[in-house]
């Protein structure tokens, strides 16, 4: 898996350092979006600025996307392989569980294109559904 990660980072124009590969692997193992604090806890001996710069680089190169789930803490999740993070093509729903506080990408549920009035310029769209996840509801 490490070779695959290194190759993918290089394709995206990112130098594949050990830390970047470890952070990518950490995110790939998650089924829910994670906060920077979660990443910090996983890599206790790494400087916070290194983690922050890595996440920002991943976000700029469209490897991860940031999710504002209304908790006041940005969360991050890996983009799908063919994602370009484009407003017209790649938007999907997110679900935030009010019981366990986990946020999940619902990538198979795309947000339909929304037209806005002339003169407005959309730069970011975020649709979060809040409720009880399947794990907490017992279904």
C-alpha positions as CSV (number, residue, x, y, z in Angstrom):
1,X,0.0,0.0,0.0
2,X,2.9,2.4,0.7
3,X,4.1,2.2,-2.9
4,X,0.6,2.9,-4.1
5,X,0.4,6.0,-1.8
6,X,3.8,7.2,-2.9
7,X,2.8,6.8,-6.6
8,X,-0.5,8.6,-6.1
9,X,1.1,11.5,-4.2
10,X,3.7,11.9,-7.0
11,X,0.9,11.9,-9.7
12,X,-0.7,14.8,-7.7
13,X,2.6,16.6,-7.7
14,X,3.4,16.1,-4.0
15,X,6.7,14.8,-2.8
16,X,6.1,11.6,-0.9
17,X,7.6,12.0,2.5
18,X,7.2,9.3,5.2
19,X,4.9,11.6,7.2
20,X,2.7,12.4,4.2
21,X,2.3,8.7,3.4
22,X,1.5,7.9,7.0
23,X,-1.1,10.6,7.2
24,X,-2.7,9.5,3.9
25,X,-2.7,5.9,5.2
26,X,-4.4,7.1,8.4
27,X,-7.1,8.9,6.5
28,X,-7.6,5.9,4.2
29,X,-8.3,3.7,7.1
30,X,-11.1,5.9,8.4
31,X,-14.7,5.5,7.5
32,X,-15.6,8.9,8.9
33,X,-14.2,12.4,8.5
34,X,-11.6,13.3,11.1
35,X,-10.6,16.6,12.8
36,X,-7.0,17.8,12.8
37,X,-7.0,17.0,16.5
38,X,-7.8,13.3,15.7
39,X,-4.7,13.3,13.4
40,X,-2.6,14.9,16.1
41,X,-3.6,12.2,18.6
42,X,-2.6,9.5,16.2
43,X,0.8,11.1,15.6
44,X,1.7,12.4,19.1
45,X,5.4,13.0,18.4
46,X,4.9,15.0,15.2
47,X,4.8,18.8,15.2
48,X,1.4,20.3,14.8
49,X,2.6,22.6,11.9
50,X,3.8,19.5,10.0
51,X,0.3,18.0,10.3
52,X,-1.4,21.2,9.4
53,X,0.8,21.8,6.3
54,X,0.3,18.3,5.1
55,X,-3.5,18.6,5.4
56,X,-3.4,22.0,3.6
57,X,-1.3,20.5,0.9
58,X,-3.6,17.5,0.5
59,X,-6.6,19.9,0.3
60,X,-4.9,22.2,-2.3
61,X,-4.0,19.1,-4.4
62,X,-7.6,17.7,-4.0
63,X,-6.6,14.6,-2.1
64,X,-8.8,15.6,0.9
65,X,-11.8,17.8,1.2
66,X,-12.8,19.8,4.3
67,X,-16.3,19.4,5.8
68,X,-18.0,22.0,7.9
69,X,-20.5,19.9,9.8
70,X,-21.7,22.7,12.0
71,X,-19.7,21.6,15.1
72,X,-17.2,24.5,14.7
73,X,-14.4,22.0,14.1
74,X,-13.4,21.4,10.4
75,X,-13.2,17.7,9.5
76,X,-11.3,16.1,6.6
77,X,-11.9,13.1,4.5
78,X,-10.2,11.6,1.4
79,X,-11.6,12.5,-1.9
80,X,-12.7,9.8,-4.2
81,X,-10.1,8.7,-6.7
82,X,-11.7,10.6,-9.7
83,X,-12.7,13.7,-7.7
84,X,-11.7,17.1,-8.8
85,X,-13.6,18.9,-6.0
86,X,-15.5,20.8,-8.7
87,X,-18.8,22.6,-7.7
88,X,-20.6,21.2,-10.8
89,X,-19.5,17.6,-10.6
90,X,-18.1,16.2,-7.4
91,X,-20.4,17.5,-4.6
92,X,-21.9,14.9,-2.3
93,X,-23.9,14.8,0.9
94,X,-22.4,14.6,4.4
95,X,-24.2,13.1,7.4
96,X,-23.4,14.3,11.0
97,X,-24.7,12.0,13.8
98,X,-25.9,14.1,16.7
99,X,-25.4,11.0,19.0
100,X,-21.9,9.8,18.3
101,X,-20.7,13.1,16.7
102,X,-19.2,11.3,13.6
103,X,-19.4,12.9,10.2
104,X,-19.6,10.6,7.2
105,X,-19.3,11.3,3.5
106,X,-22.2,9.9,1.5
107,X,-20.3,10.0,-1.8
108,X,-22.9,7.9,-3.6
109,X,-25.5,10.6,-2.9
110,X,-24.6,13.6,-5.2
111,X,-25.9,17.1,-4.6
112,X,-27.8,18.2,-7.6
113,X,-26.6,21.3,-9.4
114,X,-28.2,24.3,-7.8
115,X,-28.7,27.5,-9.8
116,X,-28.1,30.8,-8.0
117,X,-29.2,34.3,-9.2
118,X,-27.1,36.0,-11.8
119,X,-24.3,38.1,-10.3
120,X,-23.6,35.6,-7.4
121,X,-20.5,33.4,-7.6
122,X,-20.5,30.1,-5.7
123,X,-17.1,29.2,-4.3
124,X,-18.1,26.4,-1.9
125,X,-21.1,24.3,-1.2
126,X,-21.7,22.1,1.8
127,X,-24.7,20.1,2.5
128,X,-24.8,18.3,5.9
129,X,-27.7,16.2,7.1
130,X,-27.9,15.9,10.9
131,X,-29.6,13.0,12.6
132,X,-28.9,9.6,14.0
133,X,-26.5,7.3,12.0
134,X,-27.2,3.7,11.3
135,X,-24.7,2.6,14.0
136,X,-26.5,4.6,16.7
137,X,-30.0,3.8,15.5
138,X,-29.3,0.1,15.6
139,X,-30.4,-0.4,11.9
